[in-house]
Amino acid sequence: MSLLTENPLVKDKIKTLGDRRAVVVAGPGSSTTVPGLIVSEIVQALAKSTRVTRIEVDVNTDHLAGLFRAPSLAAAHVQSEDGPIRRHRAPANARQRTHYFRDLIGPDVRMVIAYAWPGIDNSWIKQFIHAGRIAGALTVVTCASLPQPRHDRAVMLASTFAYTDVIFVGDELQAAELSRVYGRSGPVVETHSALSLEGRSGRPSKRQITAFLPKEGLASLTSLLAAFDAIPEAWVVEYSLRVVMRFDDQSVPTAVERSHHRNHVELIGDNISSLDLKGMFANSSALGIASPAVDSRVFSAAMDSGIGTVVFLNEQRPEVGRGYVGGLLADTRRPASLHVALHHALRLEDLHFPNPSEWNQLARRLGSLSDTPVEVRAIEPVATDY
């Protein structure tokens, strides 16, 4: 059921917005952090039909410990293109940030959207929502639902979200608890699968890395094996590497035999059917794909599955990965780069990253809060680290 029909307070407020069109989106962290990249995905989904402004909010880097990741594949496209997205960075100083939000959220703003990540500094959300309320805009919070054991994290933010019109979370239990806390007079609370980071069920405990390398790609294989060999001896029992590449040169299996962790490496030189490919993805914890083409069957399947995927490149710009939150970049020539990116892809296994269609669904759901089509305002950037 639509929020417009189930809650008269939201419906009445939307009626007062008239022909306003502008939307402002804000969230914590840069594109090198997990929450920052998710904000980018939400904005990119909105940008498919309109111009978008994204405000990056500076939070204490101590709060982002553990959330930094290898270079983002999606962000690489943002850096290299003059698209419809405009970016700002809000000041770190709380007082300055309050004025900054009020300056950006003017009387033409129809909706303000904040992204919350439980466990880090979300105090800025009150300022952002307050600025939106002063401007008379519809205020929305989208909040990540993180895995166990801290299942109550979103509920701990109830006071921060209290004066919001609409809240989206990824978990039904959290939504029910927030609704109970607020009662009938509080914000409307709904769930959306794009915000659920509850992890994948049915995954094996062993960390399986599957890498797809070009035919006779000995240089890529050598670099990948060096990255895998960097796993400490005491840990490697929990890891395995499966390499899929066609070869005729016997130097390829010889390179595997010379690997320090060769007992944990499987080399597959046969063609892979679609059914076999599906089975590989089902039991893989992370993927690596060397220079995939735009029509890459493997990369398309990786996106559909939502598995953390590292694209191995040399110098050329990636041609794939627009709008894929689970994509990472690594330099094939540098084993250390491959090691870091694959390690981060494995860390993402603990979170279920939605595929692009779910971000598009979330964008449409946000758009459904309006009686009229949303036009997201473009504000010229004043500072950026993208």
Buried (B, 14 or more C-beta within 10 A) or exposed (E): EEBBEEBEEBBEBBEEBEEBBBBBBBBBBBBBBBBBBBBBBBBBBBBBBBBBBBBBBBBEEEBBEEBBBBBBBBBBBBEEEEEBBBBBBBBEEEEEBBEBBBEBBBEBBBBBBBBBBBBBBBEBBBBBBBBBBEBBBBBBBBBBBBBEEEBEBBBEBBEBBBBBBBBBBBBEBBBBBBBEBBEEEBBBBBBBBBBBBBEBEEBEEEBBBBBBBBEBBBBBBBBBBBBBBBBEEEEBEEBBBBBBBBBEEEEBEEBBEEBBBBEBBEBBEEEBEEEEBEEBBEEBBBBBBBBBEEEBEBBEBBBEBBBBBBBBBEEEEBBBBBBBBBBBBBBBBEBEBBBBBBBBBBBBBBBBBBBBEBBBBBBEBBBEBBEEEBBBBBBEBEEEEB
